[in-house]
Amino acid sequence: MNKKLLLVDFENVPLPDLGNIGADSHVIIFVGVSQKNVPINLVVNLQKLGDRVEWQRVDGNGSNALDFHIACHLGRVIEKSPDLYCIILSKDKGFDPLIRFLNKSGLKCKRINCLTELEPRIAVAGPTNYRLALERLSKMRKESRPRKRSTLINHISSMFQKKLVQTDIDQIIDLLFVNKMISEANNVVIYSF
């Protein structure tokens, strides 16, 4: 089995618990200069990975500064280890042309919006919670559905009387993305049902 490298665009995606990521995986988290805080729960969970996780602080500002660092690092790594399976965790579709080019060259690369796309499963949030959230959203008038991710998070939390933990809510939302029930453009949630 090929080893995996997960390059995380921390400016672009909320990082879930990576504590269960496969032993064949190495993670590099790219952090922008404007990002001053990292949630303590995330740090504690990442410590379980030991030297399989590293942080890369990107100096300088610019609309694509972090993206260029990820692309540069990806190129360096692939040049040294062409058998490596590289995955970029980012909602930024600007990586897609580069990934298509690399794949046409015989390399193995992929961009994902969330970790659930790597190993889709509904065990954590439970199939019942996911189906219930989808059913309730489906019954809402389209113009009344939450349009921002933060509003959707709050709405799903309210659906379950605020009894779900944040990781379960995040996984429900990830599954909505993975199953192409929702997408996001310009920070607006788009429903396909």
C-alpha positions in Angstrom: 0.0 0.0 0.0 1.3 3.5 -0.9 1.9 5.9 1.9 -0.3 8.9 2.1 0.5 12.6 2.7 -2.3 14.8 3.8 -1.7 18.5 3.2 -4.2 20.6 5.2 -5.3 24.1 4.2 -6.0 25.2 7.8 -7.2 28.6 6.6 -9.9 27.0 4.5 -11.2 24.0 6.5 -12.0 23.4 10.1 -9.7 20.5 11.1 -11.5 17.6 12.6 -10.0 15.0 14.9 -7.2 13.3 13.0 -6.4 10.9 15.9 -7.7 7.9 13.9 -5.9 8.6 10.6 -4.1 5.6 9.2 -0.7 4.6 10.3 0.5 4.9 6.7 -0.4 8.7 6.7 1.7 11.8 7.4 -0.1 15.1 7.9 1.2 18.6 7.3 -1.0 21.5 8.5 -0.4 24.8 6.7 -1.3 27.8 9.0 -1.7 31.3 7.7 0.0 34.3 9.3 -3.4 35.7 10.4 -4.3 32.6 12.3 -3.3 33.2 15.9 -5.2 30.5 17.8 -5.5 26.7 17.5 -8.2 24.9 19.5 -6.7 23.0 22.4 -8.8 19.9 21.7 -7.3 19.7 18.2 -3.7 20.0 19.6 -4.4 17.2 22.1 -5.8 14.9 19.5 -2.9 15.6 17.1 -0.3 14.8 19.8 -1.5 11.1 19.4 0.1 11.1 15.9 3.5 12.0 17.2 6.0 12.8 14.4 3.4 11.9 11.8 2.0 15.4 12.0 3.8 18.7 11.5 2.8 22.4 11.4 3.9 24.7 8.7 3.5 28.4 9.4 3.2 30.5 6.2 4.7 33.9 6.4 3.3 36.8 4.5 -0.1 37.9 3.5 -1.9 37.5 0.2 -5.1 36.0 -1.2 -3.3 32.8 -2.2 -0.1 32.8 -0.1 -1.0 29.6 1.8 -2.2 27.9 -1.4 1.1 28.6 -3.2 3.0 27.1 -0.2 0.9 24.0 -0.4 1.4 23.7 -4.1 5.2 24.2 -3.8 5.5 21.7 -1.0 3.4 19.2 -3.0 5.8 19.5 -5.9 8.9 19.0 -3.8 7.4 15.9 -2.1 6.2 14.3 -5.3 9.6 14.9 -7.0 11.3 13.0 -4.2 8.6 10.3 -3.6 6.5 9.8 -6.8 4.8 6.7 -5.2 3.3 8.9 -2.5 -0.5 9.3 -2.5 -1.0 13.1 -1.9 -4.3 14.5 -0.6 -5.0 18.2 -0.2 -7.7 18.9 2.4 -9.2 22.2 1.2 -12.4 23.6 -0.1 -10.4 25.7 -2.6 -11.2 24.4 -6.1 -8.2 26.3 -7.4 -6.1 23.2 -6.6 -8.1 21.1 -9.1 -6.2 22.0 -12.3 -2.9 21.2 -10.7 -4.2 17.9 -9.4 -5.6 17.0 -12.8 -2.2 17.8 -14.4 -0.3 15.7 -11.8 -2.7 12.7 -12.2 -2.3 12.9 -16.0 1.5 12.6 -15.4 0.9 9.3 -13.6 1.0 10.6 -10.0 -1.6 10.0 -7.4 -3.2 13.2 -6.0 -6.6 14.2 -4.8 -8.4 17.2 -3.3 -11.0 16.6 -0.7 -13.4 19.1 1.1 -13.5 17.0 4.3 -11.9 13.9 5.8 -15.1 11.9 5.4 -14.4 11.9 1.7 -11.3 9.7 2.4 -13.2 7.1 4.2 -17.0 7.8 4.0 -18.8 6.4 6.9 -21.7 7.5 9.1 -20.7 5.6 12.3 -19.8 8.6 14.4 -22.8 10.8 13.8 -24.9 7.7 13.3 -27.1 7.0 10.3 -30.2 8.0 12.2 -28.9 11.5 13.0 -27.7 12.1 9.4 -31.0 10.8 7.9 -33.0 12.8 10.4 -31.1 16.1 9.7 -31.5 15.5 5.9 -35.2 14.8 6.3 -35.8 17.9 8.3 -33.8 20.1 6.0 -35.8 18.6 3.0 -39.1 19.6 4.6 -38.0 23.2 5.0 -39.0 25.8 2.3 -35.9 26.3 0.2 -35.7 30.0 0.9 -35.8 29.3 4.7 -32.8 26.9 4.8 -29.6 28.1 6.4 -27.3 29.8 3.9 -24.2 30.1 5.9 -22.2 27.2 7.3 -22.3 28.7 10.8 -26.1 29.0 10.6 -26.4 25.4 9.4 -24.3 24.2 12.3 -26.6 26.1 14.7 -29.7 24.8 13.0 -28.6 21.2 13.2 -27.6 21.6 16.8 -31.2 23.0 17.5 -32.7 20.0 15.6 -31.2 17.7 18.2 -32.0 20.1 21.2 -28.3 20.9 21.4 -27.5 17.3 22.6 -25.1 16.5 19.8 -21.4 17.2 20.3 -19.7 19.4 17.7 -17.8 16.5 16.1 -21.2 14.8 15.4 -22.6 18.0 13.9 -19.5 18.4 11.8 -19.8 14.9 10.5 -23.4 15.3 9.5 -22.4 18.4 7.5 -19.4 16.5 6.0 -21.8 13.7 4.9 -24.1 16.3 3.4 -21.1 17.5 1.3 -19.8 14.0 0.5 -23.3 12.8 -0.6 -23.6 16.0 -2.7 -26.7 17.1 -0.9 -25.0 20.5 -0.3 -22.2 22.4 -1.8 -20.6 25.8 -1.0 -19.8 28.7 -3.2 -18.6 32.1 -2.0 -19.3 31.0 1.6 -23.0 30.3 0.7 -24.5 26.9 1.3 -26.3 25.5 -1.8 -28.8 22.7 -1.5 -29.3 20.1 -4.3 -32.5 18.7 -2.9 
